[in-house]
């Protein structure tokens, strides 16, 4: 009877371990482990979401879809650019697949909502929205970001613009009515005030707005020194096209707080000419990482990469590198490992992951739109005219990010 009891207990233990493996409850016992990309695959940011996902996939392919000897399966879900949907999809994926990391880009409003849910679920996530508060006032221990926050983007982009156009004092501003657009505008307003200038009119528009004609007509009538716009996705594309049609960039300097190849493709050849764009990275940036990545990405997807592809790649690369270093896929080990990652060679040169706010610090670039005749190839839209690393939260002591979750509670 005693021997039979021991044997039965041994079999029960085996069944328990198998159930963990099949259910995906613990990566330590699983042969297949999961990551998830829950992003905006429909709506005005759809193409950008697709590009971000391609970056994640390329990092996984470079790792042969393996980590610590286990197969990686990528789960995708569409947020539909709606915060409640993003939260719902995140919860669903975590409960069903228990991914060891999640990736999200584009919408700050969706990202902020998902970041809070990631905290509730104790699931680590890369959130690539631009809102400063993602790694600032609304930060949490489970959230990481490669994209520069609007604080860095404005102090790199708009400051460079003002150096090039020092006589500009008055602005007409067109702004996306979402977390990222409003945050960028607030950051820019501080800079303009310090410059001795002012915003004579701010217009808030919905995401993906199609018709800007009334706003541009008003801007021309008010005669500001410069036009400032903080629109993303199809809204940015539509506005750039109409700025060109109205001939505004020939009448006054124009600055777009956000930029990217996705938004420039498909425009009339000369539409971006003379407009300044703030960007996280550009495919002609002169360093070895960029040259190698462009070749690899073009071989995989048949087109030049853009900054969102880089963001997706870097997030996944950092996670996989960390997992191999710490020999673990446990949430606590990955977070602590990433916080110790330090400096590395990245898309813009030397980059570093800060442990006190989980922001990756890298150069933010400013590009000036080229004319069609000046382009060397179809995607040669911008000439890089400036770059800087001006980030908030320079030290842990002065940082607005204050993590509440301690090591033992991860």
SVG drawing of the C-alpha trace seen along z (x, -y; Angstrom):
<svg xmlns="http://www.w3.org/2000/svg" viewBox="-14 -89 43 91">
<polyline fill="none" stroke="black" stroke-width="0.4" points="0.0,0.0 2.8,-2.4 4.6,-1.7 1.3,-2.2 0.8,-5.6 4.2,-6.9 3.8,-5.9 0.4,-7.6 1.9,-10.8 4.7,-10.7 2.1,-10.4 0.0,-13.2 3.1,-15.4 3.8,-14.6 0.3,-15.4 0.5,-18.7 3.7,-19.7 2.2,-18.8 -0.9,-20.8 1.3,-23.9 3.1,-23.4 0.0,-22.9 -1.8,-25.8 1.0,-28.2 0.8,-29.1 4.6,-29.2 7.2,-29.8 9.7,-27.8 7.8,-24.6 6.5,-25.5 8.0,-24.4 6.2,-27.2 6.1,-30.7 4.3,-33.8 4.8,-37.5 2.0,-39.7 1.6,-42.8 -1.6,-44.5 -1.8,-47.6 -3.8,-49.8 -4.2,-47.7 -7.3,-49.5 -8.2,-53.2 -6.0,-56.3 -2.9,-54.6 -3.4,-51.2 -0.3,-51.3 1.9,-52.5 0.7,-49.6 1.6,-47.2 5.1,-48.7 5.6,-48.4 4.6,-44.8 7.1,-44.1 9.9,-45.4 8.8,-43.1 8.7,-40.2 12.1,-40.9 13.7,-40.8 11.9,-37.5 13.2,-36.2 16.7,-37.2 16.4,-35.1 14.9,-32.2 11.7,-32.6 13.6,-31.0 14.4,-32.2 16.2,-30.0 15.7,-27.0 11.9,-27.5 9.8,-28.3 8.2,-31.8 4.7,-32.3 3.5,-35.9 -0.1,-36.8 -1.6,-39.8 -4.8,-41.8 -6.3,-45.0 -7.0,-47.8 -9.1,-49.6 -7.5,-52.8 -9.9,-52.7 -8.5,-52.6 -11.3,-50.3 -10.7,-47.8 -7.0,-47.9 -7.5,-47.2 -10.0,-44.4 -7.6,-42.7 -4.7,-43.0 -6.7,-41.3 -7.9,-38.6 -4.4,-37.8 -2.8,-37.7 -5.5,-35.4 -5.3,-33.0 -1.6,-33.0 0.3,-34.5 2.9,-36.3 6.2,-37.1 6.1,-40.5 3.6,-42.7 4.3,-45.4 2.1,-48.4 2.8,-51.5 1.2,-54.6 -1.7,-55.9 -0.7,-57.5 -4.4,-57.4 -4.6,-53.6 -1.1,-53.1 -1.8,-54.9 -4.9,-52.8 -3.0,-49.6 -0.1,-50.6 -2.5,-50.9 -4.0,-47.5 -0.5,-46.0 0.2,-47.2 -3.0,-45.6 -2.1,-42.3 1.6,-42.5 2.5,-42.0 5.5,-43.9 4.9,-46.0 6.6,-48.3 4.4,-51.3 5.6,-53.6 3.2,-56.5 4.8,-60.0 2.9,-61.4 5.5,-62.5 3.5,-61.1 4.0,-57.4 7.5,-57.5 6.7,-60.5 3.8,-61.2 1.8,-58.1 4.7,-55.7 4.8,-52.3 7.3,-49.5 5.9,-47.3 6.1,-49.9 9.1,-50.6 9.6,-52.9 12.0,-53.4 10.3,-56.3 11.3,-59.8 8.6,-61.5 7.1,-64.8 9.3,-66.6 12.4,-65.4 10.7,-65.8 9.8,-69.4 13.1,-70.5 14.9,-68.8 12.6,-69.6 11.0,-73.0 14.2,-74.4 16.1,-73.5 13.4,-75.1 13.6,-78.4 17.4,-78.5 16.9,-78.3 14.1,-80.9 15.0,-83.2 12.6,-86.0 9.5,-83.8 7.4,-85.0 3.7,-84.2 2.3,-80.8 -1.0,-79.3 -1.3,-75.7 -3.3,-72.7 -3.3,-69.9 -4.7,-66.4 -7.2,-66.2 -5.7,-63.3 -3.2,-62.7 -0.1,-62.9 -1.2,-65.9 -2.2,-67.9 1.0,-67.0 3.2,-67.9 1.4,-71.3 1.9,-71.9 5.6,-71.2 6.0,-73.4 4.0,-76.2 6.6,-76.4 9.4,-76.7 7.6,-79.4 6.8,-81.4 10.5,-81.2 11.4,-82.4 9.3,-85.5 6.6,-84.3 2.9,-83.3 0.3,-81.1 -2.3,-83.4 -4.7,-80.5 -4.9,-76.8 -7.3,-74.5 -8.0,-71.0 -8.9,-68.4 -10.1,-64.7 -7.6,-62.0 -7.4,-61.3 -9.1,-64.6 -9.6,-64.9 -10.4,-68.6 -8.2,-71.4 -9.2,-74.1 -11.1,-76.3 -8.2,-76.3 -5.6,-77.0 -7.8,-79.9 -8.0,-81.3 -4.2,-80.9 -3.5,-82.9 -5.9,-85.6 -4.3,-85.9 -0.8,-86.1 1.3,-84.3 5.0,-84.2 4.8,-80.3 2.4,-77.4 2.8,-74.6 1.0,-71.3 0.9,-68.3 -1.1,-65.7 -0.2,-62.1 -1.1,-59.3 -3.5,-60.1 -4.3,-63.5 -0.6,-64.5 -0.6,-63.3 -3.9,-65.2 -2.7,-68.4 0.7,-68.3 -1.0,-67.9 -3.3,-70.8 -0.5,-73.0 1.1,-72.4 -2.1,-73.1 -2.6,-76.4 1.1,-77.3 1.6,-78.0 5.1,-76.6 6.2,-79.2 4.7,-82.0 5.8,-81.1 8.0,-78.5 6.1,-75.3 6.9,-72.9 5.4,-69.4 6.0,-68.1 5.6,-64.5 7.0,-63.0 7.6,-59.6 8.0,-57.9 4.5,-56.4 3.0,-59.9 5.1,-61.2 4.6,-58.4 1.8,-59.0 2.0,-62.8 2.6,-65.0 6.4,-64.9 7.0,-68.5 4.4,-68.6 6.9,-68.1 9.5,-70.6 10.5,-73.1 8.5,-71.7 10.4,-70.7 9.5,-67.3 10.5,-65.9 11.4,-62.2 12.8,-59.5 15.0,-58.0 15.6,-58.1 16.8,-55.4 19.7,-57.5 21.2,-58.2 24.9,-57.7 25.9,-54.8 26.6,-51.1 23.5,-50.0 21.3,-51.9 23.1,-50.7 22.9,-47.0 19.3,-47.3 18.2,-48.9 19.7,-46.1 18.1,-43.5 14.7,-45.1 14.6,-45.7 15.5,-42.1 12.6,-41.0 9.9,-43.4 11.1,-45.0 11.0,-48.6 12.9,-51.1 12.3,-50.9 10.9,-53.8 11.2,-54.8 8.2,-52.7 9.8,-49.5 12.9,-50.4 10.9,-50.9 9.3,-47.5 12.6,-45.9 14.4,-47.5 11.7,-46.6 11.7,-43.0 15.5,-42.9 16.0,-44.3 13.6,-41.9 15.2,-38.8 18.7,-40.0 17.7,-40.4 16.0,-37.0 19.2,-35.3 21.3,-37.3 19.2,-36.6 18.3,-33.0 14.7,-33.6 11.3,-34.6 9.8,-35.5 8.4,-39.1 10.5,-40.1 13.7,-38.8 13.0,-40.5 12.2,-43.9 15.2,-43.9 17.4,-42.7 16.2,-45.5 16.7,-48.1 20.4,-46.9 20.8,-46.8 22.6,-50.2 24.2,-51.6 24.2,-49.8 24.8,-50.6 21.5,-51.5 19.7,-53.1 21.0,-56.6 24.4,-55.7 25.0,-55.2 21.6,-54.7 20.8,-53.7 17.8,-52.4 17.3,-54.4 16.3,-52.3 14.3,-55.0 11.7,-55.7 12.3,-52.9 12.8,-55.5 15.4,-54.6 17.4,-57.8 18.5,-58.3 19.0,-61.2 15.8,-62.8 16.1,-64.1 14.8,-67.1 14.4,-66.7 13.6,-69.3 11.4,-68.2 13.3,-68.0 12.0,-69.1 11.4,-66.3 14.4,-67.4 16.7,-67.0 15.6,-63.5 18.2,-60.7 15.6,-57.9 11.8,-57.6 11.9,-57.7 14.5,-60.4 12.0,-62.9 14.1,-64.6 17.4,-66.2 18.5,-65.7 19.2,-69.3 19.5,-68.6 19.5,-66.1 19.6,-66.3 19.1,-64.3 17.1,-66.6 15.0,-64.4 13.1,-64.9 13.8,-63.0 17.5,-63.4 18.1,-61.9 16.1,-59.6 15.8,-62.4 14.3,-65.0 12.2,-62.5 8.4,-62.9 8.3,-59.1 8.0,-57.5 7.6,-53.7 5.3,-52.4 6.0,-48.7 9.0,-47.4 11.3,-44.5 9.7,-42.0 6.2,-42.8 7.0,-42.4"/>
</svg>
